[in-house]
Amino acid sequence: MKMNWKNMLTVAMMATVAISVTSCDDDDNDDELSAKEKTLQVVNKNFVENTLQPTYEGLVAATGKMISNIEAKDYEAAATSWKEARKYWEWSEAFLFGAASTYGIDPHIDTWPFDAASFENYMDRYKPATNESDAAILEEAIATGRSLTGFHAVEYLLFRNGAVRTNLTDDEAWFAKAAAEDLYLNACKLVEAWDGDLTDAQEAMLEEAEFEADDFGDEFEDAGFAGSRWKTVTAATVEIIEGCQDIIDEVAHSKIGAPYTGEDENYIESPHAYNSITDFYDNIMSVKNSLYGLTPSDNNTGITAPAAGSLITYSLVSAPTETAKVTAALEAALLAINNMPKPFVQNYKDAKVGLAIEALEALDSTLNDLKNAIGE
């Protein structure tokens, strides 16, 4: 059922009354909060538990499937699981603050463009499928590097010109599996750092990797109290918006803008899988999921009503004018990205690309107004 923003406002007002009286886990902390802070504390908690944690948990599941498919030499299935994992990662890019940045996970698994020439030199020089010494060298390079690992190494091995490669050499298959395993490890790190759900085997893997993380989940939910890097409850809520603005700016001015303006025509994300526009769209869906408090799903595209206890539910009451502009600009930006001709790698100079950049800039502006209203 579609709802206009006035109907959303009615729902939001009812939901806000409910969440404003919701008690938090720490009664002493709760007593020190203002009415606004109590409501925003619930917003922050719901953001972590309903949106952020399930996104990273989905990334773990998808990268695990990718490993199994590569092991089975089912490269069609591996390509499908790569796209699924890619979707969960792009859905996470509105909240790169915290663990993804602190532990260097974002640049490690998602540096692009992929240096294909250097990679081919590696494959000519090393034979990891049959030589243990070569395998050890490449395992270290994958674990510690940036430009020859991550999503785009696996992409390069599985795709060419948008089509799936089904004839990987033994050495290429070895590298694809090792890079996928590294993606899986780092996905587990993100879940661990945000206090999501991991199996005993995944916990043991992190222990073997000697990964110890701060508890970003509890810190975010306990913003404003001792032990949290977020000094106020409102500061944590504002960071949700700023995380959204960061990815909007990156999509507009780097991912789309760099090739469109001629600043760097080679700076194209996911060109081998022809997945660029899907990446951009999913990045802005990460904004929608974060603001609307949605658990990630392809079905979220058509959702117009925010989840109870979400940032939009709160702001529809506290800043209805600014919120209406944000929700309209968000849908306009998604539509503009979807209207760009595919594949992006062959159409990045199209006029509709410029229109998408303008729509993203407008969305960023509305979010700045909302951020100022909430931060007051």
C-alpha positions as CSV (number, residue, x, y, z in Angstrom):
1,M,0.0,0.0,0.0
2,K,1.4,3.4,-1.0
3,M,1.3,6.2,1.5
4,N,1.9,9.9,0.9
5,W,4.0,11.9,3.3
6,K,0.9,13.2,5.2
7,N,-0.2,9.6,5.9
8,M,3.4,8.8,6.9
9,L,3.3,11.7,9.3
10,T,0.2,10.2,11.0
11,V,1.9,6.9,11.4
12,A,5.1,8.5,12.6
13,M,3.3,10.5,15.3
14,M,1.7,7.4,16.7
15,A,5.0,5.5,16.5
16,T,6.9,8.3,18.1
17,V,4.6,8.4,21.1
18,A,5.2,4.7,21.5
19,I,9.0,4.8,21.2
20,S,9.3,7.8,23.4
21,V,8.1,5.8,26.4
22,T,10.1,2.8,25.6
23,S,12.6,2.0,28.3
24,C,16.2,1.3,27.5
25,D,18.4,-1.4,29.0
26,D,20.3,0.9,31.4
27,D,17.7,2.5,33.7
28,D,20.4,4.8,35.3
29,N,21.4,6.1,31.9
30,D,17.8,6.5,30.8
31,D,17.1,8.7,33.8
32,E,19.7,11.1,32.6
33,L,18.3,11.6,29.2
34,S,15.9,14.3,27.9
35,A,12.7,13.2,26.2
36,K,14.3,13.9,22.8
37,E,17.4,11.9,23.7
38,K,15.3,8.9,24.9
39,T,13.5,8.9,21.5
40,L,16.8,9.2,19.6
41,Q,18.4,6.5,21.7
42,V,15.7,4.1,20.4
43,V,16.3,5.4,16.8
44,N,20.0,4.6,17.3
45,K,19.4,1.1,18.7
46,N,17.0,0.2,15.9
47,F,19.4,1.4,13.3
48,V,22.1,-0.9,14.7
49,E,19.9,-3.9,15.2
50,N,17.4,-3.7,12.3
51,T,19.6,-2.3,9.6
52,L,23.3,-2.4,10.2
53,Q,23.8,-5.8,11.8
54,P,21.5,-7.7,9.3
55,T,23.4,-6.0,6.4
56,Y,26.8,-7.3,7.6
57,E,25.3,-10.7,8.4
58,G,23.9,-10.9,4.9
59,L,27.4,-10.1,3.6
60,V,28.8,-13.0,5.6
61,A,26.3,-15.4,4.2
62,A,26.8,-14.3,0.6
63,T,30.6,-14.4,0.7
64,G,30.4,-17.9,2.2
65,K,28.3,-19.1,-0.7
66,M,30.8,-17.5,-3.1
67,I,33.6,-19.6,-1.6
68,S,31.6,-22.8,-1.9
69,N,30.6,-22.1,-5.5
70,I,34.2,-21.4,-6.5
71,E,35.4,-24.6,-4.8
72,A,32.8,-26.5,-6.8
73,K,34.0,-24.8,-10.0
74,D,30.4,-23.6,-10.5
75,Y,31.4,-20.2,-11.8
76,E,27.9,-19.2,-12.9
77,A,26.7,-19.7,-9.3
78,A,29.9,-18.0,-8.0
79,A,29.1,-15.0,-10.2
80,T,25.6,-14.9,-8.8
81,S,26.8,-15.0,-5.2
82,W,29.4,-12.3,-6.1
83,K,26.5,-10.0,-7.1
84,E,24.6,-10.9,-4.0
85,A,27.6,-10.2,-1.8
86,R,28.2,-7.0,-3.7
87,K,24.7,-5.9,-3.1
88,Y,25.1,-6.4,0.7
89,W,28.4,-4.5,0.6
90,E,26.9,-1.6,-1.3
91,W,23.9,-1.6,1.1
92,S,26.4,-1.1,3.9
93,E,28.2,2.0,2.5
94,A,26.0,4.5,4.2
95,F,27.6,3.4,7.5
96,L,31.3,3.1,6.7
97,F,31.9,5.0,9.9
98,G,33.0,2.8,12.8
99,A,34.6,-0.6,12.1
100,A,34.8,-0.4,8.3
101,S,37.0,2.7,8.5
102,T,38.7,2.1,11.9
103,Y,40.1,-1.3,10.8
104,G,40.8,-0.4,7.2
105,I,38.3,-2.9,5.9
106,D,36.7,-0.6,3.3
107,P,39.9,0.2,1.4
108,H,41.1,-3.4,1.8
109,I,38.2,-5.1,0.2
110,D,36.8,-2.4,-2.1
111,T,39.7,-0.6,-3.8
112,W,39.2,0.2,-7.5
113,P,39.9,0.4,-10.3
114,F,41.4,-3.1,-10.3
115,D,45.0,-3.2,-11.6
116,A,44.5,-5.9,-14.2
117,A,48.0,-5.5,-15.7
118,S,49.7,-6.0,-12.4
119,F,47.4,-9.0,-11.6
120,E,48.3,-10.6,-14.9
121,N,52.0,-10.2,-14.0
122,Y,51.3,-11.9,-10.7
123,M,49.6,-14.8,-12.5
124,D,52.6,-15.1,-14.9
125,R,55.0,-15.1,-12.1
126,Y,53.3,-17.2,-9.5
127,K,51.7,-20.6,-9.7
128,P,49.8,-20.9,-6.4
129,A,47.7,-24.0,-7.3
130,T,50.8,-26.2,-7.5
131,N,53.5,-24.3,-5.7
132,E,53.2,-23.9,-1.9
133,S,55.8,-21.1,-1.7
134,D,54.0,-19.2,-4.4
135,A,50.7,-19.8,-2.6
136,A,52.1,-18.4,0.6
137,I,53.3,-15.3,-1.1
138,L,50.0,-14.6,-2.7
139,E,48.1,-15.4,0.6
140,E,50.1,-12.7,2.3
141,A,49.5,-10.3,-0.6
142,I,45.7,-10.9,-0.4
143,A,45.6,-10.5,3.4
144,T,47.6,-7.3,3.5
145,G,47.1,-5.6,0.1
146,R,44.5,-3.4,-1.5
147,S,44.8,-3.1,-5.2
148,L,45.0,-6.9,-6.0
149,T,42.4,-8.3,-3.7
150,G,38.8,-7.8,-2.6
151,F,35.6,-7.6,-4.6
152,H,37.2,-6.4,-7.7
153,A,39.9,-9.2,-7.9
154,V,37.1,-11.8,-7.7
155,E,35.0,-9.7,-10.2
156,Y,37.9,-9.6,-12.7
157,L,38.4,-13.4,-12.5
158,L,34.6,-14.2,-12.8
159,F,33.5,-11.6,-15.4
160,R,34.5,-10.1,-18.7
161,N,32.4,-7.5,-20.6
162,G,29.4,-8.4,-18.4
163,A,29.6,-12.1,-19.1
164,V,30.6,-14.9,-16.7
165,R,33.9,-16.7,-17.4
166,T,33.5,-20.4,-17.1
167,N,37.1,-21.4,-18.0
168,L,39.2,-20.2,-15.1
169,T,42.7,-21.8,-14.9
170,D,43.7,-23.6,-11.8
171,D,45.7,-20.6,-10.6
172,E,42.9,-18.2,-11.3
173,A,40.5,-20.4,-9.4
174,W,42.9,-20.6,-6.5
175,F,43.2,-16.8,-6.4
176,A,39.4,-16.3,-6.7
177,K,38.8,-18.7,-3.8
178,A,41.6,-17.1,-1.6
179,A,40.2,-13.6,-2.3
180,A,36.7,-14.7,-1.5
181,E,37.9,-16.2,1.7
182,D,39.5,-12.9,2.6
183,L,36.2,-11.2,1.9
184,Y,34.4,-13.7,4.1
185,L,36.9,-13.1,6.9
186,N,36.5,-9.3,6.7
187,A,32.7,-9.6,6.6
188,C,32.9,-11.6,9.9
189,K,35.1,-8.9,11.3
190,L,32.4,-6.3,10.6
191,V,29.7,-8.5,12.3
192,E,31.9,-9.0,15.3
193,A,32.7,-5.3,15.7
194,W,29.1,-4.4,15.6
195,D,28.0,-7.2,18.0
196,G,26.0,-9.2,15.4
197,D,25.5,-12.9,15.3
198,L,28.3,-15.2,14.4
199,T,28.7,-19.0,14.6
200,D,31.2,-20.7,16.9
201,A,33.3,-21.6,13.8
202,Q,33.3,-17.9,12.7
203,E,34.3,-16.7,16.1
204,A,37.1,-19.3,16.2
205,M,38.3,-18.1,12.8
206,L,38.5,-14.5,14.1
207,E,40.4,-15.7,17.1
208,E,42.8,-17.5,14.9
209,A,43.3,-14.3,12.9
210,E,43.9,-12.5,16.2
211,F,41.2,-10.0,15.5
212,E,40.0,-8.1,18.5
213,A,37.4,-5.3,18.0
214,D,35.8,-2.5,20.0
215,D,32.1,-3.0,20.5
216,F,30.8,-0.4,18.2
217,G,27.2,-1.7,18.5
218,D,27.0,-1.1,22.3
219,E,28.9,2.2,22.0
220,F,26.5,3.5,19.4
221,E,23.4,2.4,21.4
222,D,25.0,3.9,24.6
223,A,26.0,7.2,22.9
224,G,26.4,10.0,25.4
225,F,27.6,7.8,28.3
226,A,31.0,6.7,29.5
227,G,32.8,4.3,27.2
228,S,31.2,5.5,24.0
229,R,33.1,7.4,21.3
230,W,29.8,9.2,20.5
231,K,29.6,12.0,23.1
232,T,25.9,12.6,22.9
233,V,22.9,10.6,21.8
234,T,22.1,13.2,19.1
235,A,25.7,13.0,17.8
236,A,25.2,9.3,17.0
237,T,21.9,10.0,15.3
238,V,23.5,12.8,13.3
239,E,26.2,10.4,12.2
240,I,23.6,8.2,10.6
241,I,22.8,11.2,8.4
242,E,26.4,12.1,7.8
243,G,27.2,8.5,6.8
244,C,24.4,8.8,4.2
245,Q,25.8,12.1,3.0
246,D,29.3,10.6,2.6
247,I,28.2,7.9,0.3
248,I,25.9,10.2,-1.7
249,D,28.9,12.5,-2.2
250,E,31.1,9.6,-3.3
251,V,28.5,8.3,-5.7
252,A,27.8,11.7,-7.2
253,H,31.4,13.1,-7.5
254,S,33.6,10.1,-7.6
255,K,31.9,6.9,-8.8
256,I,29.7,8.7,-11.3
257,G,31.3,12.2,-11.5
258,A,35.0,11.3,-12.1
259,P,34.4,9.5,-15.4
260,Y,31.5,11.8,-16.5
261,T,33.5,15.0,-16.1
262,G,36.6,13.5,-17.6
263,E,38.5,13.8,-14.3
264,D,39.3,10.1,-14.6
265,E,37.6,8.1,-17.3
266,N,39.1,4.9,-15.9
267,Y,37.7,5.4,-12.4
268,I,34.7,3.1,-13.0
269,E,33.5,0.7,-10.3
270,S,32.6,-2.9,-11.2
271,P,33.2,-2.5,-15.0
272,H,33.9,-6.2,-15.8
273,A,30.6,-7.4,-14.3
274,Y,28.7,-4.4,-15.9
275,N,27.5,-3.9,-12.3
276,S,28.3,-0.2,-11.9
277,I,24.8,1.2,-12.0
278,T,23.5,-1.5,-9.7
279,D,26.3,-0.5,-7.3
280,F,25.3,3.1,-7.4
281,Y,21.6,2.3,-6.9
282,D,22.3,0.0,-4.0
283,N,24.5,2.7,-2.4
284,I,21.5,5.0,-2.4
285,M,19.3,2.2,-1.1
286,S,21.7,2.0,1.8
287,V,20.7,5.6,2.5
288,K,17.0,4.6,2.4
289,N,17.5,1.6,4.6
290,S,19.5,3.7,7.2
291,L,17.0,6.5,7.3
292,Y,13.8,4.4,7.1
293,G,15.1,1.8,9.6
294,L,14.7,-1.1,7.1
295,T,16.3,-4.5,7.1
296,P,18.0,-4.9,3.8
297,S,16.0,-6.4,1.0
298,D,15.4,-5.9,-2.7
299,N,11.7,-5.4,-1.7
300,N,12.7,-2.1,0.0
301,T,12.6,-0.2,-3.3
302,G,8.9,0.1,-3.2
303,I,8.5,0.9,0.5
304,T,7.2,4.4,1.3
305,A,6.5,4.1,5.0
306,P,9.4,4.1,7.5
307,A,9.8,1.5,10.2
308,A,8.7,2.3,13.7
309,G,11.5,3.8,15.7
310,S,13.5,4.9,12.6
311,L,15.1,8.2,12.0
312,I,12.5,9.2,9.4
313,T,9.7,8.2,11.8
314,Y,11.2,10.6,14.4
315,S,11.9,13.4,11.9
316,L,8.4,13.4,10.3
317,V,7.3,14.7,13.7
318,S,10.2,16.9,14.7
319,A,11.1,18.3,11.2
320,P,8.2,17.4,8.8
321,T,9.1,20.0,6.1
322,E,12.7,19.0,5.9
323,T,11.7,15.3,6.0
324,A,9.2,15.6,3.2
325,K,12.0,17.1,1.0
326,V,14.4,14.3,1.9
327,T,12.0,11.5,1.0
328,A,11.1,13.1,-2.3
329,A,14.7,13.8,-3.2
330,L,15.6,10.2,-2.2
331,E,13.1,8.7,-4.6
332,A,14.1,11.2,-7.3
333,A,17.8,10.2,-7.0
334,L,17.0,6.5,-7.2
335,L,14.9,7.1,-10.3
336,A,17.6,9.2,-11.9
337,I,20.3,6.5,-11.3
338,N,18.0,3.8,-12.6
339,N,17.4,5.9,-15.8
340,M,21.1,6.0,-16.7
341,P,21.8,3.8,-19.7
342,K,23.6,0.5,-19.0
343,P,26.3,-0.5,-18.9
344,F,27.9,2.5,-17.3
345,V,31.3,1.7,-18.6
346,Q,30.0,2.3,-22.2
347,N,27.7,5.2,-21.4
348,Y,29.3,7.4,-18.7
349,K,29.1,10.5,-20.9
350,D,25.4,10.3,-21.4
351,A,23.3,13.3,-20.5
352,K,21.2,11.2,-18.1
353,V,24.4,10.6,-16.0
354,G,24.6,14.4,-15.4
355,L,20.9,14.4,-14.3
356,A,21.7,11.7,-11.8
357,I,24.6,13.7,-10.4
358,E,22.2,16.7,-10.0
359,A,19.6,14.5,-8.3
360,L,22.2,13.2,-5.8
361,E,23.4,16.8,-5.1
362,A,19.8,17.8,-4.4
363,L,19.4,14.8,-2.0
364,D,22.6,15.8,-0.1
365,S,21.3,19.3,0.3
366,T,18.0,18.2,1.8
367,L,19.8,15.9,4.2
368,N,22.0,18.8,5.3
369,D,18.8,20.7,6.2
370,L,17.5,17.7,8.1
371,K,20.7,17.2,9.9
372,N,20.7,20.8,11.1
373,A,17.1,20.5,12.2
374,I,17.8,17.3,14.2
375,G,21.0,18.6,15.7
376,E,19.4,21.7,17.2
